[in-house]
């Protein structure tokens, strides 16, 4: 039975696809029948940029245990970064930088 569970969130980030890096604007998280994994249900995450069409998509399917481990790892890394004072540095690192041109 299809669960039809989908959570959508606006995000800011970058993803690397077949044509290189592109900005990400939305994450769609669903729990339903996977396309590729041999499971009844999986957690799927689609990172997308709707303005750029179907090619601007990074898709991931995880078994439920792996999805929980990933969620815990993300939260742990964020907690560590925020308590170590690295949060301010991380924000500065994501700011656009000038890249020197050769020659």
VENPEVEN-V234494 format. One record per pair of residues at least 12 apart in sequence whose C-alpha atoms are under 7 Angstrom apart, sorted by the first residue. I is the first residue (numbers start at 0). J is the second residue. Records with the same first field share a line. If there is no record, write none. Layout:
I=J + J
This chain:
1=31 + 32
2=30 + 31
3=31
4=29 + 30 + 31
5=27 + 28 + 29 + 30
6=27 + 28 + 29
7=25 + 26 + 27 + 28
8=25 + 26 + 27
9=24 + 25 + 26
10=23 + 24 + 25 + 26
11=23 + 24
12=24
14=57
16=57
22=48
23=46 + 47 + 48
24=47 + 48
25=46 + 47 + 48
26=44 + 45 + 46 + 47
27=44 + 45 + 46
28=43 + 44 + 45
29=42 + 43 + 44
30=42 + 43
33=60
41=60 + 61 + 62 + 63
42=60 + 61 + 62 + 63 + 66
43=59 + 60 + 61
44=58 + 59 + 60
45=57 + 58 + 59
46=58
